[in-house]
Amino acid sequence: MTRVLVSVRDAAEAQLAAAAGVPFIDLKEPSRGALGGLDPGLIAPIVAQLRASAPQAVISATIGDWPAEAADQVAARCRAVAATGVDHVKAGVVPGPAARALLRQLDALRRTEGLPIVPVLVADDGVPWPLVDAALADGFGLLMLDTVDKRGGSLLQRCALDALQRFVTASRAVQARPGLAGALRAEDWPQLAALAPDFVGFRSAVCAGDRAGTLSAERLSTLMAQRDQA
Ligand SMILES: O=C[C@H](O)COP(=O)(O)O
């Protein structure tokens, strides 16, 4: 079954997500951007708390929004976030001239240092096929599409359904696990479930107000109910 990922910013939100039965909990600071990073010093205690209270939950954290050229900062942040004990370290890759080099660097960190990196391929302008093909060829086990501009429509409006299906199929064909996110709504769940990605990520849909607001227990339960009905 497709897993639900919910992004949370602190221990209280993490507990709320765990209590709602969210299987994949993602730590980030939404007010700092699409992949806004929490300080590693704040991530570690949340991880410890979740390991105790929700040992079955898979935990990821983002490294923050960096330009593709910021190779040293990206590497340092990937190491620091991995050291907090999360299962996955999410690193954004925005299509552009330096994107392929950044992906190569993330792959090298994964291979040589064993960092559990998940490339988040930015799909505001459609599925970035050269990056998808490269990430799959590199052998990333988990990868996802997400959007940066949350106000300009959801991933389902930015990417054709058949392109998203091709992304899922191509990933599965090489035993990679694909994820989808990008201002998705609870009511999108049937459409998303039909695509059958490994996981679907949410923040905007489960907040009171915009995604930088607070996590809403009511919205979370609506999302989980939609998932159960699909
Ligand atoms: O990783 C998933 C994202 O945090 C989803 O956020 P969003 O629903 O606001 O696009």
Ligand as a Chemical Component Dictionary entry (heavy atoms), coordinates in Angstrom:
data_LIG
# 
_chem_comp.id                   LIG 
_chem_comp.type                 NON-POLYMER 
_chem_comp.pdbx_formal_charge   0 
_chem_comp.three_letter_code    LIG 
# 
loop_
_chem_comp_atom.comp_id 
_chem_comp_atom.atom_id 
_chem_comp_atom.alt_atom_id 
_chem_comp_atom.type_symbol 
_chem_comp_atom.charge 
_chem_comp_atom.model_Cartn_x 
_chem_comp_atom.model_Cartn_y 
_chem_comp_atom.model_Cartn_z 
_chem_comp_atom.pdbx_ordinal 
LIG O1 O1 O 0 7.865 16.175 1.601  1  
LIG C1 C1 C 0 6.688 16.533 1.450  2  
LIG C2 C2 C 0 6.350 17.941 1.540  3  
LIG O2 O2 O 0 6.641 18.470 2.805  4  
LIG C3 C3 C 0 5.003 18.214 1.073  5  
LIG O3 O3 O 0 4.671 19.554 1.330  6  
LIG P1 P1 P 0 3.442 20.200 0.555  7  
LIG O4 O4 O 0 2.282 19.275 0.695  8  
LIG O5 O5 O 0 3.222 21.496 1.219  9  
LIG O6 O6 O 0 3.887 20.311 -0.850 10 
# 
loop_
_chem_comp_bond.comp_id 
_chem_comp_bond.atom_id_1 
_chem_comp_bond.atom_id_2 
_chem_comp_bond.value_order 
_chem_comp_bond.pdbx_ordinal 
LIG O1 C1 DOUB 1 
LIG C1 C2 SING 2 
LIG C2 O2 SING 3 
LIG C2 C3 SING 4 
LIG C3 O3 SING 5 
LIG O3 P1 SING 6 
LIG P1 O4 DOUB 7 
LIG P1 O5 SING 8 
LIG P1 O6 SING 9 
# 
